Amino acid sequence: MSAALPTSGREWHLVARPHGWPKAEDFALSEAPVAAPREGRVLVRNLHFSVDPYMRGRMNDVKSYTPPFKLDHPMDGGAVGEVIASNAEGLAVGDHVLHGLGWREYAEVPAEHAVKVDASVAPLSAYLGVLGMTGLTAYAGLFEVASFKEGDAVFVSGAAGAVGSQVGQMARIKGASRVIGSAGSDEKVKLLVEEYGFDAAFNYHDGPVVEQLRAAAPDGIDVYFDNVGGEHLEAAISSLNVHGRVTVCGMIAQYNATEPAPGPRNLALVIGKRLRIQGMLVSDHAALQPQFVQDVAGWLASGELKYRETFVEGIENGFDAFLGLLRGENTGKMIVSLA
């Protein structure tokens, strides 16, 4: 045990279920006592925590693949931090660990849920993004779910986000014939083409997605990686070639909708084109983790794979960071930094 542990720390609570867009009054930053870790656990001072689109769904009281956040309890999510007290074998004070108790300054984590990470291999924040859950989501969604093969033309929506930017680059590295991305600003479009090596990109605010996609992919697409849903999914179905594959990873366009979103109006095309549309959860693909880390670490070292992070400093700005993510104010992974 180390001496002089903090006696309290701040943590974000959900205090009301948002209707539509989350509002500040749905959340509260609360002070909570901090104690020495119990048997088999460690006390971690969080340095960075992740805010992700899926968390919006957990704010609703509905049965889903992951339980909803409890009201008047701390929220959780990916975090990386430093062990400041240990009551567990194999984890020592000073170790850096990745765990699932974000949205707070201090976390008491069961040792089996803390993964040791190496700050000399990559910055600690990278374990929340390119080397973490978002990176594995991109890798599994492209290679396993969409059955990507060399020569495929790939379209990615929300392509400047943490997942989308990795998908496009991984497709390029593995020999895609064409990689197209959509994003919500001209700056992001420029980033996709000039830094991430996409063959084409467009700003979806500039006109109907179906027309912009057709212009960017005149020979059609073979794979669509969907982070957005709505109009993008309808456009992709229109442009997909025979035996095309769709990975449905997210539908951020409708997360804050108060009415059910209309479905794609051209679903009948799925029959003649023999399309495959499959939803994905990264938790189903844990077996890919070793191969993923090996491949991505190599691509990072060679400079073939680039990534961006958007940092919001200070736990008190956690809600603003989350709202900014939903509005698309991030480029790459959105991270709240407590360091």
C-alpha positions as a Python dict, from the first residue, in 0.01 Angstrom:
ca = {
    (1, 'M'): (0, 0, 0),
    (2, 'S'): (119, 349, -69),
    (3, 'A'): (92, 630, 182),
    (4, 'A'): (-133, 935, 175),
    (5, 'L'): (-413, 824, -52),
    (6, 'P'): (-668, 1086, -160),
    (7, 'T'): (-978, 1093, 59),
    (8, 'S'): (-1221, 1191, -216),
    (9, 'G'): (-1253, 1232, -592),
    (10, 'R'): (-1505, 1358, -846),
    (11, 'E'): (-1724, 1138, -1066),
    (12, 'W'): (-1999, 1196, -1323),
    (13, 'H'): (-2349, 1067, -1242),
    (14, 'L'): (-2650, 1038, -1471),
    (15, 'V'): (-2934, 1197, -1274),
    (16, 'A'): (-3211, 1198, -1540),
    (17, 'R'): (-3267, 1005, -1862),
    (18, 'P'): (-3219, 1238, -2162),
    (19, 'H'): (-3507, 1284, -2404),
    (20, 'G'): (-3353, 1367, -2740),
    (21, 'W'): (-3025, 1556, -2707),
    (22, 'P'): (-2864, 1521, -2360),
    (23, 'K'): (-2879, 1837, -2145),
    (24, 'A'): (-2645, 1953, -1870),
    (25, 'E'): (-2916, 1907, -1606),
    (26, 'D'): (-2931, 1532, -1688),
    (27, 'F'): (-2582, 1498, -1534),
    (28, 'A'): (-2409, 1585, -1209),
    (29, 'L'): (-2042, 1600, -1113),
    (30, 'S'): (-2035, 1455, -760),
    (31, 'E'): (-1773, 1418, -490),
    (32, 'A'): (-1723, 1059, -367),
    (33, 'P'): (-1506, 912, -91),
    (34, 'V'): (-1189, 724, -190),
    (35, 'A'): (-1062, 432, 22),
    (36, 'A'): (-777, 183, 9),
    (37, 'P'): (-847, -105, -234),
    (38, 'R'): (-1006, -423, -103),
    (39, 'E'): (-857, -771, -147),
    (40, 'G'): (-779, -852, -511),
    (41, 'R'): (-827, -493, -625),
    (42, 'V'): (-623, -185, -713),
    (43, 'L'): (-686, 187, -676),
    (44, 'V'): (-623, 371, -1003),
    (45, 'R'): (-580, 744, -1060),
    (46, 'N'): (-737, 789, -1401),
    (47, 'L'): (-526, 986, -1650),
    (48, 'H'): (-762, 967, -1950),
    (49, 'F'): (-1114, 839, -2008),
    (50, 'S'): (-1307, 773, -2324),
    (51, 'V'): (-1641, 915, -2435),
    (52, 'D'): (-1807, 709, -2710),
    (53, 'P'): (-2129, 724, -2915),
    (54, 'Y'): (-2259, 394, -2770),
    (55, 'M'): (-2286, 564, -2429),
    (56, 'R'): (-2587, 763, -2555),
    (57, 'G'): (-2784, 438, -2583),
    (58, 'R'): (-2690, 341, -2228),
    (59, 'M'): (-2855, 659, -2101),
    (60, 'N'): (-3196, 524, -2207),
    (61, 'D'): (-3380, 279, -1981),
    (62, 'V'): (-3414, 9, -2244),
    (63, 'K'): (-3300, -351, -2260),
    (64, 'S'): (-2998, -371, -2489),
    (65, 'Y'): (-2669, -556, -2537),
    (66, 'T'): (-2520, -364, -2246),
    (67, 'P'): (-2711, -257, -1933),
    (68, 'P'): (-2827, 106, -1909),
    (69, 'F'): (-2643, 346, -1679),
    (70, 'K'): (-2806, 355, -1335),
    (71, 'L'): (-2943, 687, -1221),
    (72, 'D'): (-2752, 858, -939),
    (73, 'H'): (-2456, 621, -985),
    (74, 'P'): (-2121, 688, -1152),
    (75, 'M'): (-2118, 622, -1526),
    (76, 'D'): (-1850, 395, -1667),
    (77, 'G'): (-1647, 347, -1984),
    (78, 'G'): (-1291, 293, -2100),
    (79, 'A'): (-1014, 457, -1897),
    (80, 'V'): (-641, 436, -1855),
    (81, 'G'): (-454, 535, -1541),
    (82, 'E'): (-183, 474, -1286),
    (83, 'V'): (-207, 229, -996),
    (84, 'I'): (-162, 430, -675),
    (85, 'A'): (-242, 146, -429),
    (86, 'S'): (-251, -230, -484),
    (87, 'N'): (-404, -517, -289),
    (88, 'A'): (-362, -763, -576),
    (89, 'E'): (-96, -1000, -706),
    (90, 'G'): (74, -895, -1029),
    (91, 'L'): (-13, -526, -1018),
    (92, 'A'): (215, -279, -843),
    (93, 'V'): (202, 89, -758),
    (94, 'G'): (320, 281, -1065),
    (95, 'D'): (184, 32, -1319),
    (96, 'H'): (-36, 175, -1595),
    (97, 'V'): (-362, -10, -1659),
    (98, 'L'): (-657, -4, -1898),
    (99, 'H'): (-996, -67, -1735),
    (100, 'G'): (-1368, 4, -1761),
    (101, 'L'): (-1435, 254, -1481),
    (102, 'G'): (-1406, 589, -1653),
    (103, 'W'): (-1599, 912, -1591),
    (104, 'R'): (-1423, 952, -1252),
    (105, 'E'): (-1090, 1065, -1106),
    (106, 'Y'): (-1022, 753, -897),
    (107, 'A'): (-1137, 397, -958),
    (108, 'E'): (-1118, 85, -742),
    (109, 'V'): (-1077, -186, -1002),
    (110, 'P'): (-1080, -567, -965),
    (111, 'A'): (-736, -692, -1075),
    (112, 'E'): (-887, -926, -1335),
    (113, 'H'): (-1050, -625, -1506),
    (114, 'A'): (-727, -423, -1523),
    (115, 'V'): (-501, -479, -1825),
    (116, 'K'): (-141, -365, -1788),
    (117, 'V'): (-35, -133, -2074),
    (118, 'D'): (307, -13, -2178),
    (119, 'A'): (358, 363, -2216),
    (120, 'S'): (683, 299, -2407),
    (121, 'V'): (500, 124, -2695),
    (122, 'A'): (245, 403, -2750),
    (123, 'P'): (105, 704, -2560),
    (124, 'L'): (-136, 588, -2291),
    (125, 'S'): (-431, 756, -2464),
    (126, 'A'): (-376, 532, -2769),
    (127, 'Y'): (-496, 233, -2566),
    (128, 'L'): (-841, 396, -2561),
    (129, 'G'): (-843, 441, -2938),
    (130, 'V'): (-616, 309, -3211),
    (131, 'L'): (-480, 24, -2992),
    (132, 'G'): (-802, -15, -2793),
    (133, 'M'): (-1170, -87, -2841),
    (134, 'T'): (-1216, 154, -3131),
    (135, 'G'): (-921, 11, -3321),
    (136, 'L'): (-1042, -346, -3267),
    (137, 'T'): (-1391, -240, -3379),
    (138, 'A'): (-1247, -113, -3708),
    (139, 'Y'): (-1029, -422, -3755),
    (140, 'A'): (-1298, -680, -3673),
    (141, 'G'): (-1572, -494, -3858),
    (142, 'L'): (-1372, -471, -4179),
    (143, 'F'): (-1189, -802, -4190),
    (144, 'E'): (-1421, -1042, -4007),
    (145, 'V'): (-1774, -898, -4037),
    (146, 'A'): (-1746, -745, -4386),
    (147, 'S'): (-1513, -1021, -4514),
    (148, 'F'): (-1294, -760, -4683),
    (149, 'K'): (-1072, -890, -4960),
    (150, 'E'): (-803, -730, -5172),
    (151, 'G'): (-951, -531, -5460),
    (152, 'D'): (-1275, -437, -5280),
    (153, 'A'): (-1403, -81, -5305),
    (154, 'V'): (-1489, 44, -4956),
    (155, 'F'): (-1715, 327, -4839),
    (156, 'V'): (-1698, 448, -4477),
    (157, 'S'): (-1944, 695, -4321),
    (158, 'G'): (-1834, 910, -4029),
    (159, 'A'): (-1490, 849, -4173),
    (160, 'A'): (-1301, 1112, -3972),
    (161, 'G'): (-1414, 958, -3642),
    (162, 'A'): (-1207, 722, -3430),
    (163, 'V'): (-1340, 402, -3590),
    (164, 'G'): (-1404, 526, -3944),
    (165, 'S'): (-1058, 674, -3994),
    (166, 'Q'): (-900, 340, -3900),
    (167, 'V'): (-1131, 139, -4125),
    (168, 'G'): (-1039, 340, -4433),
    (169, 'Q'): (-667, 320, -4367),
    (170, 'M'): (-676, -54, -4293),
    (171, 'A'): (-863, -113, -4620),
    (172, 'R'): (-601, 91, -4808),
    (173, 'I'): (-311, -96, -4641),
    (174, 'K'): (-471, -431, -4731),
    (175, 'G'): (-517, -346, -5099),
    (176, 'A'): (-860, -191, -5149),
    (177, 'S'): (-921, -81, -5508),
    (178, 'R'): (-1083, 242, -5382),
    (179, 'V'): (-1155, 393, -5039),
    (180, 'I'): (-1426, 660, -5004),
    (181, 'G'): (-1524, 847, -4688),
    (182, 'S'): (-1794, 1089, -4582),
    (183, 'A'): (-1749, 1350, -4311),
    (184, 'G'): (-1926, 1659, -4179),
    (185, 'S'): (-1681, 1937, -4264),
    (186, 'D'): (-1445, 2044, -4543),
    (187, 'E'): (-1151, 2025, -4297),
    (188, 'K'): (-1231, 1660, -4224),
    (189, 'V'): (-1268, 1580, -4595),
    (190, 'K'): (-922, 1728, -4656),
    (191, 'L'): (-779, 1524, -4367),
    (192, 'L'): (-923, 1200, -4509),
    (193, 'V'): (-763, 1249, -4849),
    (194, 'E'): (-438, 1423, -4760),
    (195, 'E'): (-340, 1251, -4435),
    (196, 'Y'): (-525, 919, -4424),
    (197, 'G'): (-487, 834, -4793),
    (198, 'F'): (-855, 794, -4887),
    (199, 'D'): (-904, 803, -5266),
    (200, 'A'): (-1208, 1028, -5235),
    (201, 'A'): (-1414, 1194, -4965),
    (202, 'F'): (-1713, 1426, -4949),
    (203, 'N'): (-1892, 1655, -4705),
    (204, 'Y'): (-2240, 1510, -4654),
    (205, 'H'): (-2377, 1862, -4591),
    (206, 'D'): (-2294, 1955, -4952),
    (207, 'G'): (-2580, 1762, -5116),
    (208, 'P'): (-2765, 1430, -5128),
    (209, 'V'): (-2537, 1149, -5010),
    (210, 'V'): (-2662, 917, -5286),
    (211, 'E'): (-2542, 1159, -5557),
    (212, 'Q'): (-2209, 1237, -5392),
    (213, 'L'): (-2136, 867, -5336),
    (214, 'R'): (-2221, 780, -5695),
    (215, 'A'): (-1982, 1050, -5819),
    (216, 'A'): (-1704, 928, -5584),
    (217, 'A'): (-1756, 559, -5670),
    (218, 'P'): (-1875, 539, -6032),
    (219, 'D'): (-1805, 163, -6041),
    (220, 'G'): (-1997, 99, -5719),
    (221, 'I'): (-1876, -27, -5382),
    (222, 'D'): (-1823, -376, -5238),
    (223, 'V'): (-1811, -294, -4867),
    (224, 'Y'): (-1996, -29, -4666),
    (225, 'F'): (-1887, 37, -4306),
    (226, 'D'): (-2181, 216, -4144),
    (227, 'N'): (-2127, 451, -3850),
    (228, 'V'): (-2416, 683, -3934),
    (229, 'G'): (-2726, 503, -4064),
    (230, 'G'): (-3019, 694, -4218),
    (231, 'E'): (-2954, 859, -4552),
    (232, 'H'): (-2602, 710, -4568),
    (233, 'L'): (-2728, 352, -4545),
    (234, 'E'): (-2987, 413, -4817),
    (235, 'A'): (-2719, 564, -5043),
    (236, 'A'): (-2481, 274, -4980),
    (237, 'I'): (-2747, 14, -5067),
    (238, 'S'): (-2796, 202, -5395),
    (239, 'S'): (-2423, 192, -5477),
    (240, 'L'): (-2337, -158, -5354),
    (241, 'N'): (-2237, -414, -5617),
    (242, 'V'): (-2372, -770, -5631),
    (243, 'H'): (-2268, -966, -5318),
    (244, 'G'): (-2179, -643, -5137),
    (245, 'R'): (-2138, -649, -4759),
    (246, 'V'): (-2244, -396, -4497),
    (247, 'T'): (-2107, -379, -4142),
    (248, 'V'): (-2352, -184, -3926),
    (249, 'C'): (-2136, -51, -3644),
    (250, 'G'): (-2327, 261, -3539),
    (251, 'M'): (-2617, 488, -3632),
    (252, 'I'): (-2516, 818, -3475),
    (253, 'A'): (-2760, 1006, -3703),
    (254, 'Q'): (-3053, 875, -3499),
    (255, 'Y'): (-2915, 835, -3143),
    (256, 'N'): (-3087, 1155, -3027),
    (257, 'A'): (-3403, 1118, -3237),
    (258, 'T'): (-3731, 1139, -3045),
    (259, 'E'): (-3927, 970, -3325),
    (260, 'P'): (-3841, 639, -3498),
    (261, 'A'): (-3616, 702, -3798),
    (262, 'P'): (-3752, 594, -4139),
    (263, 'G'): (-3581, 285, -4273),
    (264, 'P'): (-3395, 278, -4606),
    (265, 'R'): (-3661, 300, -4878),
    (266, 'N'): (-3462, 81, -5119),
    (267, 'L'): (-3428, -238, -4913),
    (268, 'A'): (-3575, -439, -5201),
    (269, 'L'): (-3234, -401, -5372),
    (270, 'V'): (-3092, -638, -5108),
    (271, 'I'): (-3263, -927, -5291),
    (272, 'G'): (-3138, -880, -5646),
    (273, 'K'): (-2790, -774, -5533),
    (274, 'R'): (-2773, -1058, -5274),
    (275, 'L'): (-2640, -812, -5016),
    (276, 'R'): (-2532, -909, -4667),
    (277, 'I'): (-2607, -656, -4390),
    (278, 'Q'): (-2468, -751, -4050),
    (279, 'G'): (-2461, -568, -3719),
    (280, 'M'): (-2152, -592, -3502),
    (281, 'L'): (-2045, -563, -3138),
    (282, 'V'): (-1674, -551, -3070),
    (283, 'S'): (-1717, -780, -2767),
    (284, 'D'): (-1791, -1071, -3004),
    (285, 'H'): (-1444, -1045, -3156),
    (286, 'A'): (-1209, -1069, -2855),
    (287, 'A'): (-1030, -1366, -3015),
    (288, 'L'): (-885, -1127, -3276),
    (289, 'Q'): (-711, -916, -3008),
    (290, 'P'): (-357, -1065, -3036),
    (291, 'Q'): (-354, -1048, -3418),
    (292, 'F'): (-502, -697, -3406),
    (293, 'V'): (-236, -564, -3168),
    (294, 'Q'): (43, -725, -3372),
    (295, 'D'): (-82, -586, -3704),
    (296, 'V'): (-169, -236, -3578),
    (297, 'A'): (152, -193, -3377),
    (298, 'G'): (342, -279, -3698),
    (299, 'W'): (141, -32, -3908),
    (300, 'L'): (192, 242, -3649),
    (301, 'A'): (566, 175, -3635),
    (302, 'S'): (598, 185, -4016),
    (303, 'G'): (392, 504, -4039),
    (304, 'E'): (132, 336, -4265),
    (305, 'L'): (-144, 396, -4009),
    (306, 'K'): (-204, 743, -3868),
    (307, 'Y'): (-446, 854, -3601),
    (308, 'R'): (-578, 1171, -3443),
    (309, 'E'): (-708, 1237, -3095),
    (310, 'T'): (-920, 1524, -2966),
    (311, 'F'): (-846, 1601, -2601),
    (312, 'V'): (-1077, 1784, -2363),
    (313, 'E'): (-892, 1878, -2045),
    (314, 'G'): (-1041, 1834, -1699),
    (315, 'I'): (-1306, 1605, -1552),
    (316, 'E'): (-1540, 1906, -1510),
    (317, 'N'): (-1563, 1919, -1893),
    (318, 'G'): (-1667, 1553, -1930),
    (319, 'F'): (-2027, 1631, -2029),
    (320, 'D'): (-1915, 1896, -2280),
    (321, 'A'): (-1677, 1642, -2437),
    (322, 'F'): (-1959, 1388, -2473),
    (323, 'L'): (-2195, 1644, -2628),
    (324, 'G'): (-1917, 1758, -2862),
    (325, 'L'): (-1868, 1397, -2973),
    (326, 'L'): (-2238, 1362, -3059),
    (327, 'R'): (-2218, 1688, -3257),
    (328, 'G'): (-1910, 1569, -3449),
    (329, 'E'): (-1672, 1825, -3299),
    (330, 'N'): (-1397, 1563, -3260),
    (331, 'T'): (-1143, 1447, -3515),
    (332, 'G'): (-1047, 1091, -3430),
    (333, 'K'): (-1088, 965, -3074),
    (334, 'M'): (-1254, 1195, -2821),
    (335, 'I'): (-1072, 1172, -2488),
    (336, 'V'): (-1117, 1348, -2155),
    (337, 'S'): (-773, 1402, -2008),
    (338, 'L'): (-725, 1426, -1631),
    (339, 'A'): (-345, 1430, -1653),
}
